[in-house]
Amino acid sequence: MPILYQKHIEFPIEKIILGKKKKTTYYLTANLFYSGIHFAVRSNVVSQVKEYLKIHLADCPKFEQPISISIGYQTKKKTFDLDNKAYFWSKIINDFLQNEGKLEDDNVKFIQQIHYFYREGDSKLIFQVNSL
């Protein structure tokens, strides 16, 4: 599968802190979607992460053909759930690509494969798009 686009985001954000008087920390994992967090809070966290992605994925091209997406999580930590971290980024990045016009839709007509992987090393989020 030829690589169409790849981005390494060094030391990716791990959490968002919200609140003016009472600060609350929200960790960027799949739990954010499944826990009982109020929809407005979840929306605020997701909006902030998408703004973060605008900076890092600004050079991402538009994809016209079906693609495969790989999400890599590189860290020195060896005790975390890869699917918990990678699913969060996959969901946000796929929505981001659609919202930014980089992808017509994030359904199976356009994204036909998603792959998660772990690599030991300094903290880095690896986003890669491959042709099928």
C-alpha positions as CSV (number, residue, x, y, z in Angstrom):
1,M,0.0,0.0,0.0
2,P,1.6,3.2,-1.1
3,I,1.7,6.0,1.5
4,L,-0.4,9.0,0.5
5,Y,0.3,11.1,3.6
6,Q,2.1,10.8,6.9
7,K,2.4,13.1,9.9
8,H,4.3,12.6,13.1
9,I,2.9,14.8,15.9
10,E,5.6,15.1,18.6
11,F,4.4,14.9,22.2
12,P,0.7,15.0,21.4
13,I,-1.7,16.4,23.9
14,E,-3.0,13.9,26.4
15,K,-5.6,15.9,28.2
16,I,-7.8,19.0,28.1
17,I,-8.5,21.0,31.3
18,L,-11.8,22.8,31.4
19,G,-13.4,25.2,33.9
20,K,-12.8,28.7,35.1
21,K,-13.1,28.3,38.9
22,K,-13.2,24.5,39.3
23,K,-10.8,22.9,36.9
24,T,-11.6,19.4,35.5
25,T,-9.2,17.3,33.6
26,Y,-10.4,15.2,30.6
27,Y,-8.1,12.6,29.3
28,L,-8.2,12.0,25.5
29,T,-9.2,8.4,25.4
30,A,-12.3,6.5,24.1
31,N,-13.7,6.7,27.6
32,L,-14.6,10.3,26.8
33,F,-17.2,8.9,24.4
34,Y,-18.5,6.2,26.7
35,S,-18.6,7.7,30.1
36,G,-21.4,9.9,31.4
37,I,-19.8,13.2,30.4
38,H,-22.3,15.9,29.5
39,F,-22.6,16.3,25.7
40,A,-21.6,20.0,26.0
41,V,-18.4,19.2,27.8
42,R,-17.6,16.4,25.3
43,S,-18.2,18.8,22.4
44,N,-15.9,21.4,24.0
45,V,-13.1,18.9,24.4
46,V,-13.5,17.6,20.8
47,S,-13.6,21.2,19.4
48,Q,-10.3,22.0,21.2
49,V,-8.7,18.8,19.9
50,K,-9.8,19.6,16.3
51,E,-8.3,23.1,16.6
52,Y,-5.1,21.3,17.7
53,L,-5.3,19.1,14.6
54,K,-5.7,22.1,12.3
55,I,-2.2,23.2,13.2
56,H,-0.6,19.8,12.7
57,L,-2.6,18.5,9.7
58,A,-2.8,21.8,7.7
59,D,-0.8,20.2,4.9
60,C,-3.0,17.1,4.6
61,P,-4.2,16.7,1.0
62,K,-7.7,15.9,-0.2
63,F,-8.3,12.2,-0.8
64,E,-10.6,11.2,-3.7
65,Q,-10.2,7.4,-3.6
66,P,-10.8,4.8,-0.9
67,I,-8.1,4.9,1.7
68,S,-6.6,3.0,4.6
69,I,-5.8,4.9,7.8
70,S,-3.1,3.9,10.3
71,I,-2.9,5.5,13.8
72,G,0.3,4.9,15.7
73,Y,0.9,5.7,19.3
74,Q,4.5,5.9,20.3
75,T,5.4,6.3,23.9
76,K,7.8,4.9,26.5
77,K,4.8,3.8,28.6
78,K,4.1,0.1,28.3
79,T,0.9,-0.2,30.3
80,F,-1.9,1.4,28.5
81,D,-4.8,0.3,26.3
82,L,-3.8,1.0,22.7
83,D,-7.4,0.8,21.4
84,N,-8.5,3.3,24.1
85,K,-6.0,5.9,22.9
86,A,-6.0,5.1,19.2
87,Y,-9.8,5.0,18.9
88,F,-10.1,8.5,20.3
89,W,-7.6,9.9,17.8
90,S,-9.1,7.8,14.9
91,K,-12.6,9.1,15.6
92,I,-11.5,12.7,15.9
93,I,-9.1,12.6,12.9
94,N,-11.7,10.9,10.6
95,D,-14.3,13.6,11.5
96,F,-11.7,16.3,11.1
97,L,-10.8,15.1,7.6
98,Q,-14.5,15.2,6.6
99,N,-15.2,18.6,8.2
100,E,-12.1,20.1,6.6
101,G,-13.1,18.8,3.1
102,K,-10.1,16.5,2.9
103,L,-12.5,13.5,2.6
104,E,-16.0,13.5,1.2
105,D,-17.3,11.3,4.0
106,D,-15.8,9.1,6.8
107,N,-18.0,6.1,5.9
108,V,-16.8,2.8,4.4
109,K,-17.0,4.1,0.8
110,F,-14.0,6.3,1.6
111,I,-12.3,4.8,4.7
112,Q,-12.2,1.0,4.1
113,Q,-9.5,0.1,6.6
114,I,-8.3,1.4,10.0
115,H,-5.1,0.1,11.6
116,Y,-3.7,0.8,15.1
117,F,-0.1,0.2,16.2
118,Y,2.2,0.8,19.1
119,R,5.9,1.7,18.9
120,E,8.2,2.3,21.9
121,G,10.0,5.6,22.0
122,D,9.5,9.3,22.7
123,S,5.9,10.4,22.8
124,K,4.5,10.8,19.3
125,L,1.2,10.3,17.5
126,I,1.6,8.9,14.0
127,F,-1.1,9.4,11.4
128,Q,-0.7,7.7,8.0
129,V,-3.0,7.4,5.0
130,N,-2.4,4.7,2.5
131,S,-4.0,3.9,-0.8
132,L,-5.8,0.6,-1.2
